[in-house]
Amino acid sequence: MNFDVTPIIHRRNILYPRLEFRTGRLELILPIDTDETEILEKYHDWIIEKNTFIQEMLDLSATLSFENRTKDELIHLVKEFPETRKHDDVQIKFRKMNTKWASCSNNKTITINSLAQYLPAYHLKYILSHEFLHLTIRQHNTLFKDILLQQYPDMERLERELCGYWFKLNLSR
Ligand SMILES: [Zn+2]
């Protein structure tokens, strides 16, 4: 079988095959004694789909530029947002996170990934609105999305760009 994009293949002492794309290229990690051809055929469509997505994100990330902001400036900016002022009972924390831009916990604490210091203010504001909304709606349900969409009609673009920024920040080092 021919692949437009062949993943980099590693063999490890593991039970199940898995895929990673840390380097910006798809890497297939296989148990030592599996048949590579069989796996590649079984996951062919999925691999092509993932690769296309990665390529799109890398292309997009190349068009995005970072804000030159310090961590203190990030904290200041977040504090000044009207959304933050409105929720002055919510504690906002900053720390480096490996899997997401922000999170919201039950005890009224919102944690923001300190890497967000490089994001445009509008993207940052969007991330905060998303987390503040979690104070009342936990799930990403239709209502949740509708409310955000009213406030951010360009939400789909924002989500894509945030994904692009994630690629840019996490793959460029
Ligand atoms: Zn969420």
Backbone and ligand atoms as CSV (ligand in chain L), in Angstrom:
chain,resi,resn,atom,element,x,y,z
A,1,MET,N,N,0.844,-1.217,0.000
A,1,MET,CA,C,0.000,0.000,0.000
A,1,MET,C,C,0.870,1.254,0.000
A,2,ASN,N,N,0.470,2.216,-0.796
A,2,ASN,CA,C,1.247,3.459,-0.854
A,2,ASN,C,C,0.688,4.544,0.058
A,3,PHE,N,N,1.592,5.260,0.693
A,3,PHE,CA,C,1.179,6.365,1.533
A,3,PHE,C,C,1.681,7.670,0.955
A,4,ASP,N,N,0.819,8.685,0.989
A,4,ASP,CA,C,1.274,9.995,0.544
A,4,ASP,C,C,2.300,10.501,1.554
A,5,VAL,N,N,2.000,10.246,2.807
A,5,VAL,CA,C,2.895,10.665,3.876
A,5,VAL,C,C,3.155,9.445,4.757
A,6,THR,N,N,4.381,9.014,4.776
A,6,THR,CA,C,4.686,7.847,5.600
A,6,THR,C,C,5.048,8.287,7.010
A,7,PRO,N,N,4.392,7.713,8.009
A,7,PRO,CA,C,4.764,8.090,9.375
A,7,PRO,C,C,6.154,7.541,9.726
A,8,ILE,N,N,6.800,8.178,10.688
A,8,ILE,CA,C,8.070,7.666,11.193
A,8,ILE,C,C,7.701,6.506,12.125
A,9,ILE,N,N,8.342,5.390,11.958
A,9,ILE,CA,C,7.961,4.231,12.762
A,9,ILE,C,C,9.006,3.884,13.828
A,10,HIS,N,N,8.521,3.736,15.059
A,10,HIS,CA,C,9.382,3.310,16.168
A,10,HIS,C,C,8.876,1.974,16.682
A,11,ARG,N,N,9.785,1.180,17.169
A,11,ARG,CA,C,9.406,-0.078,17.809
A,11,ARG,C,C,9.718,0.017,19.298
A,12,ARG,N,N,8.745,-0.278,20.121
A,12,ARG,CA,C,8.990,-0.231,21.560
A,12,ARG,C,C,8.335,-1.396,22.257
A,13,ASN,N,N,8.781,-1.643,23.452
A,13,ASN,CA,C,8.221,-2.733,24.228
A,13,ASN,C,C,6.900,-2.306,24.870
A,14,ILE,N,N,5.863,-2.173,24.019
A,14,ILE,CA,C,4.542,-1.747,24.496
A,14,ILE,C,C,3.492,-2.751,24.023
A,15,LEU,N,N,2.305,-2.670,24.581
A,15,LEU,CA,C,1.253,-3.634,24.221
A,15,LEU,C,C,0.444,-3.203,23.010
A,16,TYR,N,N,0.146,-1.892,22.917
A,16,TYR,CA,C,-0.732,-1.424,21.847
A,16,TYR,C,C,-0.051,-0.362,20.997
A,17,PRO,N,N,-0.393,-0.354,19.704
A,17,PRO,CA,C,0.185,0.686,18.851
A,17,PRO,C,C,-0.362,2.057,19.237
A,18,ARG,N,N,0.426,3.092,19.085
A,18,ARG,CA,C,-0.105,4.441,19.306
A,18,ARG,C,C,0.552,5.437,18.358
A,19,LEU,N,N,-0.123,6.565,18.203
A,19,LEU,CA,C,0.371,7.597,17.303
A,19,LEU,C,C,0.698,8.864,18.059
A,20,GLU,N,N,1.781,9.497,17.653
A,20,GLU,CA,C,2.159,10.775,18.262
A,20,GLU,C,C,2.523,11.747,17.162
A,21,PHE,N,N,2.414,13.036,17.453
A,21,PHE,CA,C,2.882,13.992,16.446
A,21,PHE,C,C,3.604,15.165,17.074
A,22,ARG,N,N,4.421,14.840,18.057
A,22,ARG,CA,C,5.164,15.876,18.782
A,22,ARG,C,C,6.098,16.683,17.913
A,23,THR,N,N,6.698,16.013,16.927
A,23,THR,CA,C,7.700,16.688,16.112
A,23,THR,C,C,7.083,17.415,14.925
A,24,GLY,N,N,5.740,17.343,14.814
A,24,GLY,CA,C,5.093,17.950,13.658
A,24,GLY,C,C,4.981,16.954,12.527
A,25,ARG,N,N,5.520,15.758,12.756
A,25,ARG,CA,C,5.331,14.666,11.793
A,25,ARG,C,C,4.720,13.514,12.546
A,26,LEU,N,N,3.885,12.784,11.857
A,26,LEU,CA,C,3.215,11.674,12.495
A,26,LEU,C,C,4.215,10.562,12.822
A,27,GLU,N,N,4.189,10.105,14.064
A,27,GLU,CA,C,5.058,9.005,14.462
A,27,GLU,C,C,4.205,7.857,14.965
A,28,LEU,N,N,4.496,6.701,14.425
A,28,LEU,CA,C,3.748,5.511,14.781
A,28,LEU,C,C,4.620,4.663,15.702
A,29,ILE,N,N,4.115,4.423,16.916
A,29,ILE,CA,C,4.884,3.615,17.865
A,29,ILE,C,C,4.233,2.243,17.953
A,30,LEU,N,N,5.001,1.235,17.592
A,30,LEU,CA,C,4.443,-0.120,17.485
A,30,LEU,C,C,5.057,-1.082,18.488
A,31,PRO,N,N,4.240,-2.026,18.957
A,31,PRO,CA,C,4.803,-3.113,19.757
A,31,PRO,C,C,5.827,-3.868,18.907
A,32,ILE,N,N,6.827,-4.439,19.537
A,32,ILE,CA,C,7.957,-5.023,18.819
A,32,ILE,C,C,7.565,-6.070,17.765
A,33,ASP,N,N,6.641,-6.937,18.101
A,33,ASP,CA,C,6.360,-8.032,17.162
A,33,ASP,C,C,5.106,-7.841,16.289
A,34,THR,N,N,4.635,-6.577,16.089
A,34,THR,CA,C,3.447,-6.400,15.236
A,34,THR,C,C,3.830,-6.274,13.775
A,35,ASP,N,N,2.874,-6.625,12.931
A,35,ASP,CA,C,3.065,-6.493,11.494
A,35,ASP,C,C,2.746,-5.050,11.079
A,36,GLU,N,N,3.796,-4.365,10.697
A,36,GLU,CA,C,3.719,-2.948,10.346
A,36,GLU,C,C,2.736,-2.683,9.201
A,37,THR,N,N,2.800,-3.502,8.144
A,37,THR,CA,C,1.943,-3.318,6.974
A,37,THR,C,C,0.470,-3.413,7.345
A,38,GLU,N,N,0.194,-4.389,8.192
A,38,GLU,CA,C,-1.187,-4.606,8.628
A,38,GLU,C,C,-1.728,-3.382,9.373
A,39,ILE,N,N,-0.922,-2.859,10.295
A,39,ILE,CA,C,-1.328,-1.681,11.073
A,39,ILE,C,C,-1.526,-0.478,10.159
A,40,LEU,N,N,-0.568,-0.281,9.249
A,40,LEU,CA,C,-0.640,0.863,8.336
A,40,LEU,C,C,-1.887,0.787,7.459
A,41,GLU,N,N,-2.243,-0.422,7.059
A,41,GLU,CA,C,-3.440,-0.584,6.236
A,41,GLU,C,C,-4.696,-0.352,7.043
A,42,LYS,N,N,-4.701,-0.891,8.239
A,42,LYS,CA,C,-5.877,-0.768,9.108
A,42,LYS,C,C,-6.180,0.696,9.420
A,43,TYR,N,N,-5.120,1.479,9.679
A,43,TYR,CA,C,-5.318,2.881,10.082
A,43,TYR,C,C,-5.053,3.873,8.956
A,44,HIS,N,N,-4.998,3.375,7.733
A,44,HIS,CA,C,-4.645,4.214,6.598
A,44,HIS,C,C,-5.419,5.544,6.540
A,45,ASP,N,N,-6.758,5.452,6.534
A,45,ASP,CA,C,-7.576,6.656,6.396
A,45,ASP,C,C,-7.368,7.612,7.558
A,46,TRP,N,N,-7.248,7.031,8.735
A,46,TRP,CA,C,-7.054,7.826,9.943
A,46,TRP,C,C,-5.702,8.564,9.898
A,47,ILE,N,N,-4.682,7.840,9.442
A,47,ILE,CA,C,-3.343,8.435,9.343
A,47,ILE,C,C,-3.334,9.588,8.339
A,48,ILE,N,N,-3.980,9.371,7.197
A,48,ILE,CA,C,-4.051,10.417,6.167
A,48,ILE,C,C,-4.776,11.643,6.725
A,49,GLU,N,N,-5.878,11.385,7.406
A,49,GLU,CA,C,-6.669,12.466,7.998
A,49,GLU,C,C,-5.861,13.274,9.025
A,50,LYS,N,N,-5.154,12.561,9.906
A,50,LYS,CA,C,-4.324,13.211,10.929
A,50,LYS,C,C,-3.212,14.032,10.289
A,51,ASN,N,N,-2.591,13.431,9.285
A,51,ASN,CA,C,-1.495,14.112,8.610
A,51,ASN,C,C,-1.950,15.390,7.931
A,52,THR,N,N,-3.139,15.331,7.326
A,52,THR,CA,C,-3.692,16.505,6.658
A,52,THR,C,C,-3.926,17.603,7.692
A,53,PHE,N,N,-4.485,17.215,8.825
A,53,PHE,CA,C,-4.752,18.170,9.900
A,53,PHE,C,C,-3.453,18.812,10.403
A,54,ILE,N,N,-2.441,17.970,10.632
A,54,ILE,CA,C,-1.152,18.478,11.111
A,54,ILE,C,C,-0.570,19.474,10.114
A,55,GLN,N,N,-0.623,19.093,8.830
A,55,GLN,CA,C,-0.086,19.968,7.795
A,55,GLN,C,C,-0.816,21.310,7.757
A,56,GLU,N,N,-2.154,21.253,7.864
A,56,GLU,CA,C,-2.961,22.481,7.881
A,56,GLU,C,C,-2.587,23.370,9.058
A,57,MET,N,N,-2.396,22.730,10.221
A,57,MET,CA,C,-2.061,23.488,11.428
A,57,MET,C,C,-0.670,24.106,11.329
A,58,LEU,N,N,0.262,23.361,10.729
A,58,LEU,CA,C,1.619,23.894,10.569
A,58,LEU,C,C,1.617,25.076,9.603
A,59,ASP,N,N,0.825,24.956,8.524
A,59,ASP,CA,C,0.709,26.052,7.556
A,59,ASP,C,C,0.092,27.276,8.226
A,60,LEU,N,N,-0.973,27.034,9.002
A,60,LEU,CA,C,-1.641,28.128,9.698
A,60,LEU,C,C,-0.693,28.773,10.713
A,61,SER,N,N,0.016,27.934,11.482
A,61,SER,CA,C,0.888,28.469,12.530
A,61,SER,C,C,1.994,29.353,11.950
A,62,ALA,N,N,2.389,29.058,10.712
A,62,ALA,CA,C,3.416,29.876,10.071
A,62,ALA,C,C,2.913,31.300,9.780
A,63,THR,N,N,1.602,31.464,9.696
A,63,THR,CA,C,1.037,32.781,9.394
A,63,THR,C,C,0.726,33.573,10.670
A,64,LEU,N,N,0.804,32.926,11.827
A,64,LEU,CA,C,0.453,33.590,13.090
A,64,LEU,C,C,1.680,34.227,13.730
A,65,SER,N,N,1.471,35.362,14.362
A,65,SER,CA,C,2.623,35.959,15.045
A,65,SER,C,C,2.365,36.101,16.540
A,66,PHE,N,N,3.435,36.000,17.295
A,66,PHE,CA,C,3.354,36.072,18.753
A,66,PHE,C,C,3.284,37.505,19.246
A,67,GLU,N,N,2.634,37.698,20.377
A,67,GLU,CA,C,2.679,38.981,21.077
A,67,GLU,C,C,3.945,38.972,21.916
A,68,ASN,N,N,4.605,40.106,21.936
A,68,ASN,CA,C,5.814,40.213,22.738
A,68,ASN,C,C,5.452,40.748,24.121
A,69,ARG,N,N,4.959,39.859,24.973
A,69,ARG,CA,C,4.410,40.275,26.260
A,69,ARG,C,C,5.117,39.524,27.382
A,70,THR,N,N,5.361,40.173,28.496
A,70,THR,CA,C,5.965,39.470,29.627
A,70,THR,C,C,4.854,38.809,30.440
A,71,LYS,N,N,5.251,37.966,31.385
A,71,LYS,CA,C,4.258,37.296,32.214
A,71,LYS,C,C,3.488,38.322,33.062
A,72,ASP,N,N,4.191,39.336,33.573
A,72,ASP,CA,C,3.517,40.385,34.352
A,72,ASP,C,C,2.482,41.121,33.505
A,73,GLU,N,N,2.849,41.374,32.266
A,73,GLU,CA,C,1.914,42.045,31.351
A,73,GLU,C,C,0.699,41.169,31.069
A,74,LEU,N,N,0.938,39.865,31.008
A,74,LEU,CA,C,-0.174,38.925,30.814
A,74,LEU,C,C,-1.144,39.024,32.000
A,75,ILE,N,N,-0.601,38.965,33.207
A,75,ILE,CA,C,-1.426,39.025,34.421
A,75,ILE,C,C,-2.214,40.327,34.467
A,76,HIS,N,N,-1.546,41.419,34.145
A,76,HIS,CA,C,-2.189,42.727,34.149
A,76,HIS,C,C,-3.343,42.765,33.144
A,77,LEU,N,N,-3.069,42.299,31.940
A,77,LEU,CA,C,-4.073,42.287,30.870
A,77,LEU,C,C,-5.309,41.481,31.276
A,78,VAL,N,N,-5.068,40.310,31.832
A,78,VAL,CA,C,-6.173,39.436,32.259
A,78,VAL,C,C,-7.013,40.132,33.331
A,79,LYS,N,N,-6.355,40.799,34.255
A,79,LYS,CA,C,-7.074,41.497,35.336
A,79,LYS,C,C,-7.927,42.645,34.835
A,80,GLU,N,N,-7.507,43.225,33.722
A,80,GLU,CA,C,-8.207,44.394,33.193
A,80,GLU,C,C,-9.415,44.057,32.312
A,81,PHE,N,N,-9.537,42.813,31.895
A,81,PHE,CA,C,-10.686,42.444,31.068
A,81,PHE,C,C,-11.981,42.669,31.840
A,82,PRO,N,N,-13.024,43.240,31.189
A,82,PRO,CA,C,-14.309,43.450,31.864
A,82,PRO,C,C,-14.863,42.137,32.442
A,83,GLU,N,N,-14.625,41.039,31.709
A,83,GLU,CA,C,-15.107,39.724,32.171
A,83,GLU,C,C,-14.490,39.372,33.523
A,84,THR,N,N,-13.216,39.649,33.678
A,84,THR,CA,C,-12.525,39.329,34.928
A,84,THR,C,C,-13.042,40.211,36.060
A,85,ARG,N,N,-13.240,41.501,35.766
A,85,ARG,CA,C,-13.736,42.432,36.780
A,85,ARG,C,C,-15.119,42.027,37.274
A,86,LYS,N,N,-15.916,41.520,36.312
A,86,LYS,CA,C,-17.279,41.090,36.643
A,86,LYS,C,C,-17.265,39.874,37.586
A,87,HIS,N,N,-16.234,39.054,37.477
A,87,HIS,CA,C,-16.119,37.849,38.300
A,87,HIS,C,C,-15.022,38.014,39.346
A,88,ASP,N,N,-15.149,39.055,40.181
A,88,ASP,CA,C,-14.044,39.321,41.104
A,88,ASP,C,C,-13.952,38.321,42.258
A,89,ASP,N,N,-14.931,37.400,42.340
A,89,ASP,CA,C,-14.849,36.344,43.354
A,89,ASP,C,C,-14.093,35.116,42.844
A,90,VAL,N,N,-13.680,35.181,41.587
A,90,VAL,CA,C,-12.965,34.050,41.005
A,90,VAL,C,C,-11.459,34.286,41.094
A,91,GLN,N,N,-10.762,33.255,41.555
A,91,GLN,CA,C,-9.316,33.384,41.638
A,91,GLN,C,C,-8.690,32.951,40.317
A,92,ILE,N,N,-7.755,33.748,39.822
A,92,ILE,CA,C,-7.097,33.391,38.569
A,92,ILE,C,C,-5.627,33.075,38.813
A,93,LYS,N,N,-5.241,31.895,38.373
A,93,LYS,CA,C,-3.854,31.461,38.549
A,93,LYS,C,C,-3.186,31.284,37.194
A,94,PHE,N,N,-1.877,31.375,37.198
A,94,PHE,CA,C,-1.115,31.189,35.961
A,94,PHE,C,C,-0.047,30.134,36.188
A,95,ARG,N,N,-0.002,29.180,35.306
A,95,ARG,CA,C,1.115,28.232,35.346
A,95,ARG,C,C,1.259,27.549,33.990
A,96,LYS,N,N,2.430,26.996,33.762
A,96,LYS,CA,C,2.682,26.289,32.505
A,96,LYS,C,C,1.853,25.009,32.496
A,97,MET,N,N,1.055,24.845,31.444
A,97,MET,CA,C,0.241,23.640,31.315
A,97,MET,C,C,0.620,22.927,30.021
A,98,ASN,N,N,0.577,21.612,30.066
A,98,ASN,CA,C,1.055,20.843,28.901
A,98,ASN,C,C,-0.014,20.452,27.901
A,99,THR,N,N,-1.274,20.517,28.304
A,99,THR,CA,C,-2.294,20.014,27.394
A,99,THR,C,C,-3.385,21.017,27.023
A,100,LYS,N,N,-3.467,22.133,27.728
A,100,LYS,CA,C,-4.540,23.078,27.392
A,100,LYS,C,C,-4.188,24.532,27.699
A,101,TRP,N,N,-4.996,25.426,27.161
A,101,TRP,CA,C,-4.775,26.851,27.364
A,101,TRP,C,C,-5.230,27.287,28.752
A,102,ALA,N,N,-6.289,26.655,29.261
A,102,ALA,CA,C,-6.818,27.069,30.561
A,102,ALA,C,C,-7.731,25.981,31.112
A,103,SER,N,N,-8.035,26.105,32.402
A,103,SER,CA,C,-9.001,25.180,32.993
A,103,SER,C,C,-9.770,25.889,34.096
A,104,CYS,N,N,-10.923,25.306,34.422
A,104,CYS,CA,C,-11.772,25.897,35.441
A,104,CYS,C,C,-12.101,24.812,36.463
A,105,SER,N,N,-11.839,25.083,37.729
A,105,SER,CA,C,-12.135,24.060,38.733
A,105,SER,C,C,-13.362,24.446,39.546
A,106,ASN,N,N,-13.887,23.486,40.268
A,106,ASN,CA,C,-15.141,23.693,41.002
A,106,ASN,C,C,-15.071,24.778,42.072
A,107,ASN,N,N,-13.896,24.965,42.637
A,107,ASN,CA,C,-13.805,25.959,43.719
A,107,ASN,C,C,-13.494,27.373,43.217
A,108,LYS,N,N,-14.108,27.712,42.088
A,108,LYS,CA,C,-14.003,29.056,41.526
A,108,LYS,C,C,-12.568,29.519,41.282
A,109,THR,N,N,-11.816,28.626,40.709
A,109,THR,CA,C,-10.456,28.975,40.334
A,109,THR,C,C,-10.265,28.694,38.849
A,110,ILE,N,N,-9.736,29.691,38.167
A,110,ILE,CA,C,-9.430,29.495,36.757
A,110,ILE,C,C,-7.909,29.515,36.606
A,111,THR,N,N,-7.390,28.505,35.948
A,111,THR,CA,C,-5.953,28.452,35.721
A,111,THR,C,C,-5.690,28.729,34.247
A,112,ILE,N,N,-4.771,29.644,34.011
A,112,ILE,CA,C,-4.427,29.995,32.635
A,112,ILE,C,C,-2.994,29.554,32.345
A,113,ASN,N,N,-2.821,28.923,31.220
A,113,ASN,CA,C,-1.491,28.499,30.789
A,113,ASN,C,C,-0.611,29.746,30.592
A,114,SER,N,N,0.531,29.774,31.259
A,114,SER,CA,C,1.372,30.970,31.149
A,114,SER,C,C,1.883,31.202,29.719
A,115,LEU,N,N,1.829,30.169,28.889
A,115,LEU,CA,C,2.207,30.354,27.476
A,115,LEU,C,C,1.254,31.311,26.750
A,116,ALA,N,N,0.096,31.543,27.366
A,116,ALA,CA,C,-0.879,32.468,26.779
A,116,ALA,C,C,-0.335,33.895,26.726
A,117,GLN,N,N,0.785,34.145,27.356
A,117,GLN,CA,C,1.404,35.480,27.294
A,117,GLN,C,C,1.745,35.878,25.848
A,118,TYR,N,N,1.894,34.871,24.985
A,118,TYR,CA,C,2.256,35.157,23.593
A,118,TYR,C,C,1.057,35.320,22.664
A,119,LEU,N,N,-0.149,35.127,23.218
A,119,LEU,CA,C,-1.356,35.204,22.381
A,119,LEU,C,C,-1.864,36.629,22.211
A,120,PRO,N,N,-2.539,36.908,21.083
A,120,PRO,CA,C,-3.188,38.213,20.933
A,120,PRO,C,C,-4.243,38.391,22.028
A,121,ALA,N,N,-4.492,39.629,22.426
A,121,ALA,CA,C,-5.428,39.920,23.511
A,121,ALA,C,C,-6.817,39.334,23.256
A,122,TYR,N,N,-7.253,39.422,22.003
A,122,TYR,CA,C,-8.596,38.927,21.661
A,122,TYR,C,C,-8.719,37.420,21.904
A,123,HIS,N,N,-7.668,36.666,21.570
A,123,HIS,CA,C,-7.663,35.213,21.780
A,123,HIS,C,C,-7.678,34.902,23.282
A,124,LEU,N,N,-6.957,35.713,24.015
A,124,LEU,CA,C,-6.882,35.552,25.462
A,124,LEU,C,C,-8.246,35.804,26.111
A,125,LYS,N,N,-8.889,36.855,25.627
A,125,LYS,CA,C,-10.218,37.214,26.120
A,125,LYS,C,C,-11.210,36.079,25.834
A,126,TYR,N,N,-11.075,35.494,24.672
A,126,TYR,CA,C,-11.949,34.379,24.289
A,126,TYR,C,C,-11.738,33.173,25.227
A,127,ILE,N,N,-10.495,32.878,25.515
A,127,ILE,CA,C,-10.175,31.764,26.423
A,127,ILE,C,C,-10.814,32.013,27.792
A,128,LEU,N,N,-10.718,33.250,28.266
A,128,LEU,CA,C,-11.299,33.591,29.571
A,128,LEU,C,C,-12.819,33.475,29.568
A,129,SER,N,N,-13.444,33.983,28.514
A,129,SER,CA,C,-14.902,33.889,28.415
A,129,SER,C,C,-15.339,32.432,28.466
A,130,HIS,N,N,-14.588,31.580,27.790
A,130,HIS,CA,C,-14.862,30.144,27.782
A,130,HIS,C,C,-14.811,29.588,29.217
A,131,GLU,N,N,-13.774,29.936,29.945
A,131,GLU,CA,C,-13.623,29.409,31.313
A,131,GLU,C,C,-14.661,30.000,32.265
A,132,PHE,N,N,-14.941,31.294,32.133
A,132,PHE,CA,C,-15.955,31.914,33.006
A,132,PHE,C,C,-17.319,31.261,32.782
A,133,LEU,N,N,-17.591,30.912,31.531
A,133,LEU,CA,C,-18.863,30.272,31.219
A,133,LEU,C,C,-18.969,28.892,31.885
A,134,HIS,N,N,-17.824,28.254,32.079
A,134,HIS,CA,C,-17.814,26.953,32.763
A,134,HIS,C,C,-18.263,27.062,34.228
A,135,LEU,N,N,-18.243,28.256,34.781
A,135,LEU,CA,C,-18.703,28.427,36.166
A,135,LEU,C,C,-20.192,28.111,36.267
A,136,THR,N,N,-20.913,28.343,35.158
A,136,THR,CA,C,-22.347,28.035,35.160
A,136,THR,C,C,-22.699,26.800,34.330
A,137,ILE,N,N,-21.944,26.556,33.261
A,137,ILE,CA,C,-22.197,25.365,32.434
A,137,ILE,C,C,-20.912,24.541,32.359
A,138,ARG,N,N,-20.944,23.356,32.947
A,138,ARG,CA,C,-19.721,22.543,32.991
A,138,ARG,C,C,-19.367,21.935,31.627
A,139,GLN,N,N,-20.404,21.488,30.934
A,139,GLN,CA,C,-20.179,20.747,29.688
A,139,GLN,C,C,-20.052,21.663,28.469
A,140,HIS,N,N,-19.410,21.143,27.443
A,140,HIS,CA,C,-19.364,21.859,26.161
A,140,HIS,C,C,-20.604,21.493,25.358
A,141,ASN,N,N,-21.766,21.788,25.897
A,141,ASN,CA,C,-23.003,21.413,25.201
A,141,ASN,C,C,-23.452,22.502,24.222
A,142,THR,N,N,-24.609,22.292,23.611
A,142,THR,CA,C,-25.092,23.226,22.593
A,142,THR,C,C,-25.306,24.619,23.171
A,143,LEU,N,N,-25.874,24.685,24.364
A,143,LEU,CA,C,-26.112,25.976,25.012
A,143,LEU,C,C,-24.794,26.719,25.236
A,144,PHE,N,N,-23.805,25.985,25.736
A,144,PHE,CA,C,-22.480,26.542,25.978
A,144,PHE,C,C,-21.931,27.177,24.699
A,145,LYS,N,N,-21.991,26.394,23.615
A,145,LYS,CA,C,-21.463,26.879,22.332
A,145,LYS,C,C,-22.258,28.070,21.795
A,146,ASP,N,N,-23.590,28.008,21.949
A,146,ASP,CA,C,-24.441,29.103,21.460
A,146,ASP,C,C,-24.137,30.422,22.167
A,147,ILE,N,N,-23.958,30.339,23.476
A,147,ILE,CA,C,-23.661,31.556,24.242
A,147,ILE,C,C,-22.329,32.164,23.793
A,148,LEU,N,N,-21.321,31.296,23.647
A,148,LEU,CA,C,-20.002,31.782,23.207
A,148,LEU,C,C,-20.052,32.360,21.794
A,149,LEU,N,N,-20.825,31.683,20.952
A,149,LEU,CA,C,-20.949,32.088,19.557
A,149,LEU,C,C,-21.601,33.470,19.423
A,150,GLN,N,N,-22.518,33.761,20.330
A,150,GLN,CA,C,-23.160,35.086,20.316
A,150,GLN,C,C,-22.148,36.174,20.600
A,151,GLN,N,N,-21.262,35.861,21.536
A,151,GLN,CA,C,-20.244,36.830,21.923
A,151,GLN,C,C,-19.072,36.854,20.938
A,152,TYR,N,N,-18.782,35.691,20.367
A,152,TYR,CA,C,-17.669,35.571,19.421
A,152,TYR,C,C,-18.150,34.884,18.139
A,153,PRO,N,N,-18.748,35.660,17.217
A,153,PRO,CA,C,-19.251,35.063,15.968
A,153,PRO,C,C,-18.125,34.394,15.161
A,154,ASP,N,N,-16.897,34.808,15.398
A,154,ASP,CA,C,-15.741,34.232,14.686
A,154,ASP,C,C,-15.067,33.131,15.508
A,155,MET,N,N,-15.845,32.507,16.367
A,155,MET,CA,C,-15.355,31.474,17.286
A,155,MET,C,C,-14.604,30.330,16.593
A,156,GLU,N,N,-15.118,29.923,15.435
A,156,GLU,CA,C,-14.486,28.806,14.725
A,156,GLU,C,C,-13.054,29.164,14.296
A,157,ARG,N,N,-12.908,30.397,13.799
A,157,ARG,CA,C,-11.573,30.862,13.404
A,157,ARG,C,C,-10.652,30.929,14.632
A,158,LEU,N,N,-11.205,31.465,15.736
A,158,LEU,CA,C,-10.430,31.575,16.971
A,158,LEU,C,C,-9.935,30.210,17.448
A,159,GLU,N,N,-10.823,29.224,17.414
A,159,GLU,CA,C,-10.449,27.870,17.845
A,159,GLU,C,C,-9.326,27.306,16.972
A,160,ARG,N,N,-9.453,27.518,15.665
A,160,ARG,CA,C,-8.428,27.030,14.740
A,160,ARG,C,C,-7.094,27.726,14.994
A,161,GLU,N,N,-7.182,29.048,15.189
A,161,GLU,CA,C,-5.943,29.794,15.404
A,161,GLU,C,C,-5.291,29.427,16.742
A,162,LEU,N,N,-6.116,29.172,17.748
A,162,LEU,CA,C,-5.562,28.756,19.033
A,162,LEU,C,C,-4.844,27.416,18.892
A,163,CYS,N,N,-5.400,26.570,18.055
A,163,CYS,CA,C,-4.761,25.291,17.765
A,163,CYS,C,C,-3.442,25.535,17.014
A,164,GLY,N,N,-3.474,26.469,16.085
A,164,GLY,CA,C,-2.271,26.840,15.338
A,164,GLY,C,C,-1.197,27.411,16.259
A,165,TYR,N,N,-1.614,28.271,17.191
A,165,TYR,CA,C,-0.671,28.830,18.172
A,165,TYR,C,C,-0.081,27.728,19.051
A,166,TRP,N,N,-0.935,26.766,19.374
A,166,TRP,CA,C,-0.466,25.643,20.199
A,166,TRP,C,C,0.657,24.885,19.476
A,167,PHE,N,N,0.450,24.654,18.193
A,167,PHE,CA,C,1.464,23.990,17.376
A,167,PHE,C,C,2.739,24.827,17.366
A,168,LYS,N,N,2.551,26.113,17.131
A,168,LYS,CA,C,3.707,27.012,17.008
A,168,LYS,C,C,4.525,27.033,18.306
A,169,LEU,N,N,3.825,27.121,19.447
A,169,LEU,CA,C,4.523,27.220,20.727
A,169,LEU,C,C,5.112,25.894,21.186
A,170,ASN,N,N,4.422,24.815,20.878
A,170,ASN,CA,C,4.867,23.534,21.419
A,170,ASN,C,C,5.755,22.732,20.492
A,171,LEU,N,N,5.789,23.092,19.223
A,171,LEU,CA,C,6.630,22.333,18.305
A,171,LEU,C,C,7.893,23.076,17.932
A,172,SER,N,N,7.911,24.374,18.272
A,172,SER,CA,C,9.068,25.153,17.822
A,172,SER,C,C,10.228,25.059,18.816
A,173,ARG,N,N,10.043,24.259,19.881
A,173,ARG,CA,C,11.139,24.149,20.831
A,173,ARG,C,C,11.593,22.696,21.029
L,1,ZN,ZN,ZN,-14.015,24.045,28.237
